[in-house]
Amino acid sequence: MKIFLVEPAIFLSAFAMSLTMPLATQYVYRRIWEETSNYSIALDSNISECEKNKSSPLFLLQEEVQKKASLFSLQMDLSGLIPGVMSTFILLSHSDQQGRKLPLILSSVSSLATSVWLCLLAYFALPFQLLIASSFIGALGGNFTTFWGACFAYIVDQCKEGKQTTVRIAIVDFIIGLVSGLTGLSSGYILKELGFVWSFLIAAVVLAGNLIYILFFLGTPAKETPSQNDSVSCGEAFKNLFYRTFMLFKNAPGRQKFLLSMLLFTMMTYFFVVVGTGPIFILYELDAPLCWNEVFIGYGSALGSVSFLSSFLGIWLFSYCMEDIHIAFVGLVITMGGMAMTAFARTTLMMFLVRLLFIFAVVPLSVLRSMLSKAVRPTEQGELHRLKEGDEGTVCPNTGLRLIHV
């Protein structure tokens, strides 16, 4: 019996991603600290020996570790740049003809392989620089942006009305936020009690369950269109991909071309700022003057995830009295205020209060995503999400902001 709901897969993937990403950042930070200072840190202590006195040698060591951690994260992002973009480009384009399950399966396999590799790396204390190679290899089968793009295209295939699309996508964002918040809240305690190896293993088990669900239980709502020529060459296949992208804009009226271009540009820019600040927030919280441990980092991640819940409620309420573009504008303005206040957060209380200013941070992403889906034909949804997720998959947010942090 097939189930035509992609939400369980989103639930499991969001849990694994929310658990893995902050732990991976802290693991790299810990390994770099131990390598730089030549002594290890006990698991029940702070993630680093934080020093607030700028004249102390320990403070200078902190600054060096911060720079090395940011630079290493930049190298990881760049290593997965080209394969991530190409895999997203190809898989989401072909999903219009071959169904949405193929990119879901391949990206889930890549995520599972990466999580297993993190377990092995932590268990055997292998050189953490091998994460760069795993980032490159894992991106060949797709990454989280590929997965999300396929999920949203899957949802759009099932929606017949524009308002239904907006609400359904908002519900998905709510699920992501709820899972991310609960996972972030518990991630610090999981790390403190179980350590890195078991924490990464939990994520791997969840991803394995997610892959089983997609393979054996998830149905395909859209009818798969068989290829007219199964023996096309690789060059012809790439040519067809670029041709469909060209036709996506060519077939649109003049005003719609401008609308598509502006929506894509706005989403890419907003994604650059909002999503790219995630790892930078963690590195900032680890360093002086905050000096947070893994538990406080978990609290911060959970509080940041409240924006998914508040954004869902905001979209649900605003949709009765406002147009989509006005809802997106409200979210943009409030998030701008939160970003500005973050620069002045110097205490734990202030940092927690700043997180509350991001209550509608997800609103523009949900609304703009829905507006993009309404602007093209149903047969072009995979092509559209390939373009959108391809822009996001270039990891320009993490790359640019980490370069600034270095």
DRENPASE-747696 format. One line per field, with one value per residue (C-alpha): residue in three letters; x, y, z. Coordinates in Angstrom, 2 decimals. Example, Ala and Ser with C-alpha at 12.3 -4.5 7.8 and 13.67 -1.06 7.14 Angstrom:
2
res: c(ALA; SER)
c1: c(12.30; 13.67)
c2: c(-4.50; -1.06)
c3: c(7.80; 7.14)
END
This chain:
406
res: c(MET; LYS; ILE; PHE; LEU; VAL; GLU; PRO; ALA; ILE; PHE; LEU; SER; ALA; PHE; ALA; MET; SER; LEU; THR; MET; PRO; LEU; ALA; THR; GLN; TYR; VAL; TYR; ARG; ARG; ILE; TRP; GLU; GLU; THR; SER; ASN; TYR; SER; ILE; ALA; LEU; ASP; SER; ASN; ILE; SER; GLU; CYS; GLU; LYS; ASN; LYS; SER; SER; PRO; LEU; PHE; LEU; LEU; GLN; GLU; GLU; VAL; GLN; LYS; LYS; ALA; SER; LEU; PHE; SER; LEU; GLN; MET; ASP; LEU; SER; GLY; LEU; ILE; PRO; GLY; VAL; MET; SER; THR; PHE; ILE; LEU; LEU; SER; HIS; SER; ASP; GLN; GLN; GLY; ARG; LYS; LEU; PRO; LEU; ILE; LEU; SER; SER; VAL; SER; SER; LEU; ALA; THR; SER; VAL; TRP; LEU; CYS; LEU; LEU; ALA; TYR; PHE; ALA; LEU; PRO; PHE; GLN; LEU; LEU; ILE; ALA; SER; SER; PHE; ILE; GLY; ALA; LEU; GLY; GLY; ASN; PHE; THR; THR; PHE; TRP; GLY; ALA; CYS; PHE; ALA; TYR; ILE; VAL; ASP; GLN; CYS; LYS; GLU; GLY; LYS; GLN; THR; THR; VAL; ARG; ILE; ALA; ILE; VAL; ASP; PHE; ILE; ILE; GLY; LEU; VAL; SER; GLY; LEU; THR; GLY; LEU; SER; SER; GLY; TYR; ILE; LEU; LYS; GLU; LEU; GLY; PHE; VAL; TRP; SER; PHE; LEU; ILE; ALA; ALA; VAL; VAL; LEU; ALA; GLY; ASN; LEU; ILE; TYR; ILE; LEU; PHE; PHE; LEU; GLY; THR; PRO; ALA; LYS; GLU; THR; PRO; SER; GLN; ASN; ASP; SER; VAL; SER; CYS; GLY; GLU; ALA; PHE; LYS; ASN; LEU; PHE; TYR; ARG; THR; PHE; MET; LEU; PHE; LYS; ASN; ALA; PRO; GLY; ARG; GLN; LYS; PHE; LEU; LEU; SER; MET; LEU; LEU; PHE; THR; MET; MET; THR; TYR; PHE; PHE; VAL; VAL; VAL; GLY; THR; GLY; PRO; ILE; PHE; ILE; LEU; TYR; GLU; LEU; ASP; ALA; PRO; LEU; CYS; TRP; ASN; GLU; VAL; PHE; ILE; GLY; TYR; GLY; SER; ALA; LEU; GLY; SER; VAL; SER; PHE; LEU; SER; SER; PHE; LEU; GLY; ILE; TRP; LEU; PHE; SER; TYR; CYS; MET; GLU; ASP; ILE; HIS; ILE; ALA; PHE; VAL; GLY; LEU; VAL; ILE; THR; MET; GLY; GLY; MET; ALA; MET; THR; ALA; PHE; ALA; ARG; THR; THR; LEU; MET; MET; PHE; LEU; VAL; ARG; LEU; LEU; PHE; ILE; PHE; ALA; VAL; VAL; PRO; LEU; SER; VAL; LEU; ARG; SER; MET; LEU; SER; LYS; ALA; VAL; ARG; PRO; THR; GLU; GLN; GLY; GLU; LEU; HIS; ARG; LEU; LYS; GLU; GLY; ASP; GLU; GLY; THR; VAL; CYS; PRO; ASN; THR; GLY; LEU; ARG; LEU; ILE; HIS; VAL)
c1: c(0.00; 1.44; 1.19; 0.94; 2.34; 5.88; 5.56; 6.90; 10.05; 10.37; 9.91; 12.69; 15.06; 14.54; 15.33; 18.56; 19.65; 18.86; 20.84; 23.80; 24.54; 25.21; 27.01; 29.24; 30.18; 30.99; 32.91; 35.13; 35.63; 36.62; 39.03; 40.68; 40.94; 42.62; 44.96; 45.91; 46.28; 47.69; 45.30; 41.84; 38.60; 36.42; 32.95; 31.27; 33.02; 32.51; 33.12; 36.15; 38.01; 36.49; 38.41; 37.00; 40.20; 41.68; 45.18; 45.19; 47.08; 43.99; 41.97; 44.46; 44.16; 40.38; 40.73; 43.02; 40.66; 37.73; 39.58; 40.62; 37.10; 35.58; 38.19; 37.63; 33.87; 34.52; 36.65; 33.91; 31.31; 33.49; 34.27; 30.58; 29.79; 30.13; 28.78; 25.92; 24.83; 25.12; 23.26; 20.47; 20.34; 20.01; 17.85; 15.16; 14.96; 14.45; 11.88; 9.28; 9.44; 10.69; 8.84; 9.92; 11.12; 14.48; 15.95; 14.42; 16.10; 19.51; 19.75; 18.66; 21.36; 23.95; 22.81; 22.92; 26.42; 27.62; 26.14; 27.73; 31.05; 30.76; 30.23; 33.36; 35.35; 34.42; 34.80; 38.25; 39.42; 40.36; 41.74; 38.81; 40.16; 38.60; 35.26; 36.20; 36.36; 33.09; 31.42; 32.47; 31.43; 28.15; 27.12; 27.35; 24.04; 22.35; 22.17; 19.52; 18.62; 17.95; 15.78; 13.76; 13.30; 11.91; 9.65; 8.13; 7.66; 5.94; 3.58; 2.81; 1.90; -0.88; -2.26; -4.91; -5.40; -2.93; -4.19; -3.91; -0.27; 0.55; -1.05; 0.41; 3.94; 3.44; 2.41; 5.59; 7.66; 5.79; 6.72; 10.35; 10.34; 8.69; 11.11; 14.10; 13.11; 12.65; 15.83; 17.82; 16.51; 17.66; 20.84; 22.98; 21.85; 22.27; 25.84; 26.60; 25.27; 26.15; 29.06; 29.62; 29.71; 26.31; 24.78; 25.88; 24.70; 21.21; 21.07; 22.21; 19.49; 16.82; 18.08; 18.01; 14.36; 13.65; 15.17; 13.09; 9.91; 10.69; 11.65; 8.80; 5.92; 5.92; 3.78; 4.14; 1.17; 2.16; 2.08; 5.53; 6.08; 8.24; 11.19; 10.72; 14.28; 15.96; 19.25; 20.06; 23.71; 25.02; 25.63; 22.07; 20.74; 22.60; 21.47; 17.86; 18.29; 19.51; 16.86; 14.06; 15.48; 15.50; 11.93; 10.78; 11.48; 10.77; 7.23; 6.39; 4.93; 7.17; 5.79; 6.01; 9.66; 10.47; 8.42; 10.22; 13.63; 12.88; 11.38; 14.39; 16.82; 14.95; 14.84; 18.54; 19.48; 17.24; 18.51; 22.06; 21.42; 19.05; 20.26; 23.93; 24.00; 23.24; 26.83; 28.11; 25.69; 27.18; 30.77; 29.84; 28.15; 31.17; 33.52; 33.76; 31.82; 29.06; 31.16; 28.20; 28.45; 26.64; 23.49; 23.10; 23.78; 20.92; 18.66; 19.62; 18.91; 15.55; 14.60; 15.62; 13.37; 10.35; 10.30; 8.88; 5.88; 5.34; 5.80; 3.16; 0.72; 1.61; 0.96; -2.28; -3.57; -2.19; -3.49; -7.05; -6.35; -3.14; -1.69; 1.28; 3.73; 2.67; 3.09; 6.61; 7.43; 6.38; 8.67; 11.59; 11.33; 11.11; 14.03; 16.12; 15.57; 16.71; 19.90; 20.71; 20.23; 22.41; 25.47; 24.87; 24.21; 26.90; 25.12; 23.25; 19.94; 20.41; 21.23; 18.09; 15.99; 17.52; 16.36; 12.77; 13.08; 13.26; 9.66; 8.70; 12.05; 10.57; 7.57; 9.35; 10.78; 7.39; 5.48; 8.03; 8.25; 4.48; 4.48; 7.09; 5.03; 1.96; 3.92; 4.67; 2.74; 2.38; 4.70; 7.46; 7.47; 10.57; 12.42; 11.46; 12.52; 15.72; 16.53; 15.60; 17.33; 20.29; 20.76; 20.46; 22.62; 25.58; 26.11; 26.93; 25.36; 27.70; 30.65; 30.31; 29.53; 32.23; 34.75; 33.75; 34.05; 37.58)
c2: c(0.00; 3.33; 6.50; 9.78; 11.95; 13.27; 14.91; 11.86; 11.95; 15.68; 15.03; 12.43; 14.39; 17.58; 15.70; 14.28; 17.60; 19.56; 17.09; 16.70; 20.28; 21.88; 18.77; 18.66; 22.32; 21.68; 18.50; 20.32; 23.15; 20.68; 18.81; 22.03; 23.22; 19.99; 20.07; 23.70; 23.59; 20.03; 18.95; 17.39; 18.57; 16.44; 15.74; 17.06; 20.42; 23.38; 22.75; 25.03; 26.68; 30.12; 33.19; 36.73; 38.57; 39.87; 40.05; 36.35; 33.87; 31.67; 34.44; 34.59; 30.82; 31.17; 33.66; 31.32; 28.37; 30.52; 31.46; 27.87; 26.56; 29.16; 28.47; 24.73; 25.21; 27.36; 24.61; 22.04; 24.23; 24.80; 21.09; 20.29; 23.30; 21.94; 18.38; 19.74; 22.22; 19.70; 16.93; 19.31; 20.69; 17.25; 15.39; 18.04; 18.68; 15.00; 14.67; 16.35; 13.31; 10.52; 11.34; 12.95; 9.80; 9.55; 12.78; 11.91; 8.50; 9.62; 12.62; 10.43; 7.88; 10.68; 12.05; 8.57; 7.94; 11.28; 10.55; 7.10; 8.63; 11.11; 8.16; 6.43; 9.65; 10.32; 6.70; 6.10; 9.71; 9.92; 13.20; 15.60; 16.96; 13.88; 15.64; 17.69; 14.54; 13.24; 16.57; 16.27; 12.63; 13.06; 15.99; 13.82; 12.17; 15.36; 17.18; 18.64; 21.33; 18.59; 16.78; 19.88; 20.84; 17.41; 17.49; 20.85; 19.83; 16.65; 18.79; 21.20; 18.19; 17.39; 20.92; 22.17; 25.72; 28.52; 29.11; 25.41; 25.49; 28.39; 26.73; 23.29; 24.68; 26.67; 23.43; 21.79; 24.69; 24.33; 20.63; 21.46; 24.12; 21.93; 19.08; 21.42; 23.14; 19.95; 18.46; 21.61; 21.73; 18.17; 18.15; 19.65; 17.04; 14.25; 15.35; 15.77; 12.33; 10.22; 11.96; 12.58; 8.96; 7.93; 11.27; 10.82; 7.20; 8.30; 10.59; 7.73; 5.41; 8.06; 8.64; 4.90; 4.82; 7.77; 5.97; 2.85; 4.95; 6.62; 3.37; 1.13; 3.29; 6.65; 6.79; 8.99; 11.34; 12.65; 10.31; 9.54; 10.51; 7.95; 9.30; 9.52; 8.50; 6.30; 6.21; 9.92; 10.76; 12.53; 15.66; 15.66; 15.20; 18.29; 20.20; 19.31; 20.49; 23.92; 24.07; 23.47; 26.22; 28.56; 27.61; 28.20; 31.91; 32.07; 30.74; 33.25; 36.67; 39.71; 40.69; 37.11; 36.83; 39.84; 38.38; 35.01; 36.69; 38.96; 36.17; 33.91; 36.74; 37.70; 34.10; 33.60; 36.82; 36.09; 32.52; 33.92; 35.97; 33.84; 30.28; 31.22; 32.71; 29.35; 28.04; 31.57; 31.90; 28.74; 29.91; 33.32; 31.69; 29.48; 32.45; 35.34; 37.22; 34.57; 31.41; 29.06; 25.31; 22.63; 22.88; 26.62; 26.17; 23.66; 26.18; 28.81; 26.49; 25.55; 29.18; 30.01; 27.22; 28.87; 31.05; 28.09; 27.88; 31.63; 31.94; 29.27; 31.09; 34.40; 33.11; 31.46; 34.69; 37.16; 35.14; 36.19; 39.92; 40.42; 39.54; 37.19; 39.95; 42.01; 39.01; 38.47; 42.16; 41.99; 39.00; 40.72; 43.89; 42.06; 39.79; 42.82; 44.16; 40.87; 40.81; 44.38; 43.64; 40.52; 42.71; 44.25; 41.01; 40.71; 38.75; 35.45; 37.15; 39.59; 36.77; 34.88; 38.03; 38.63; 35.18; 36.26; 38.96; 36.23; 35.16; 35.63; 34.70; 31.77; 33.74; 35.17; 31.77; 30.05; 32.81; 33.40; 29.66; 29.53; 32.57; 30.89; 27.72; 29.70; 31.52; 28.43; 25.51; 22.22; 20.44; 22.95; 22.54; 20.32; 22.71; 25.64; 23.96; 22.83; 26.48; 27.61; 24.82; 25.05; 28.68; 27.71; 24.64; 26.71; 27.26; 30.89; 31.85; 29.74; 30.42; 34.18; 34.64; 32.27; 34.07; 37.32; 35.57; 34.45)
c3: c(0.00; -1.09; 1.01; -0.87; 1.91; 1.78; 5.21; 7.14; 5.01; 5.67; 9.41; 9.56; 7.33; 9.34; 12.57; 11.15; 9.65; 12.84; 14.90; 12.55; 11.50; 14.92; 16.18; 13.11; 13.61; 17.28; 16.43; 13.94; 16.45; 19.17; 16.91; 15.74; 19.35; 20.42; 17.43; 17.99; 21.79; 22.00; 24.75; 24.71; 26.27; 28.55; 27.17; 30.32; 30.07; 27.78; 24.09; 24.44; 27.27; 26.73; 27.84; 27.87; 28.83; 25.57; 27.04; 27.93; 25.69; 25.81; 24.18; 21.31; 20.98; 20.75; 17.93; 16.05; 16.48; 15.30; 12.13; 11.43; 12.02; 9.69; 7.03; 7.23; 6.92; 3.87; 2.34; 2.98; 1.31; -1.73; -2.06; -2.43; -4.59; -8.15; -7.59; -5.46; -8.11; -10.94; -9.11; -8.10; -11.64; -13.23; -10.70; -10.25; -13.99; -14.75; -11.98; -14.23; -16.51; -14.24; -11.02; -7.76; -5.99; -7.79; -6.33; -2.95; -2.94; -4.17; -1.85; 1.09; 0.25; 0.15; 3.51; 5.05; 3.70; 5.08; 8.50; 8.63; 7.65; 10.54; 12.90; 11.63; 11.72; 15.35; 16.49; 15.00; 15.48; 11.81; 10.44; 10.31; 7.00; 5.39; 5.78; 2.72; 0.60; 2.05; 1.28; -2.36; -2.73; -0.86; -3.04; -6.16; -5.27; -4.16; -0.84; 1.45; -1.10; -3.66; -1.13; -0.21; -3.85; -4.69; -1.62; -2.49; -6.14; -4.86; -2.76; -5.61; -7.80; -5.33; -4.94; -7.36; -6.00; -5.30; -1.76; -1.04; -2.17; 0.15; 3.20; 2.43; 2.11; 5.31; 7.07; 5.85; 7.17; 10.47; 10.62; 9.89; 12.58; 15.19; 14.61; 14.40; 17.63; 19.63; 18.16; 18.84; 22.40; 23.05; 20.93; 23.67; 26.20; 23.64; 22.97; 26.67; 27.62; 24.57; 22.89; 19.20; 18.00; 19.34; 18.35; 14.75; 14.89; 15.93; 12.91; 10.66; 11.97; 11.38; 7.82; 7.19; 8.29; 6.03; 3.05; 3.76; 3.87; 0.52; -1.18; -0.05; 1.17; -0.61; -3.75; -6.84; -7.36; -10.78; -13.75; -14.96; -18.55; -20.36; -22.23; -25.97; -26.61; -24.06; -25.95; -25.92; -25.37; -22.31; -24.35; -25.64; -22.13; -20.90; -23.96; -23.18; -19.58; -20.65; -23.36; -20.84; -18.66; -21.65; -22.55; -18.96; -19.46; -23.19; -22.87; -20.15; -21.06; -20.68; -17.27; -16.02; -17.09; -14.94; -12.07; -12.23; -12.34; -9.40; -7.29; -7.90; -7.12; -3.95; -2.71; -3.38; -1.57; 1.40; 1.60; 1.54; 4.66; 6.76; 6.17; 5.87; 9.35; 11.04; 11.39; 12.02; 14.95; 16.49; 16.09; 17.52; 20.51; 21.21; 21.36; 23.83; 25.11; 25.16; 25.70; 25.36; 25.92; 23.93; 26.06; 25.53; 21.82; 21.77; 23.50; 20.95; 18.03; 19.51; 20.07; 16.51; 15.25; 16.87; 13.75; 11.80; 14.16; 14.33; 10.56; 9.97; 12.26; 10.61; 7.10; 8.19; 9.75; 7.21; 4.25; 5.16; 4.89; 2.88; -0.49; -0.70; -1.58; 1.45; 3.76; 2.43; 2.97; 6.64; 7.19; 5.45; 7.56; 10.90; 10.00; 9.04; 12.55; 14.06; 11.99; 13.00; 16.71; 16.58; 16.09; 19.55; 21.48; 24.15; 26.89; 27.00; 27.77; 24.90; 22.49; 23.46; 23.03; 19.61; 18.53; 19.22; 16.56; 13.91; 14.55; 10.89; 9.33; 7.38; 6.07; 2.99; 2.04; 2.24; 0.47; -2.28; -2.86; -3.27; -5.59; -7.78; -8.01; -9.07; -11.79; -13.91; -15.37; -13.46; -15.91; -15.13; -11.34; -11.28; -13.58; -11.38; -8.14; -9.83; -10.55; -7.05; -5.18; -7.51; -6.47; -2.81; -3.30; -4.40; -0.64; -1.39; 1.96; 4.05; 1.80; 1.75; 5.42; 6.61; 4.43; 6.15; 9.52; 8.67)
END
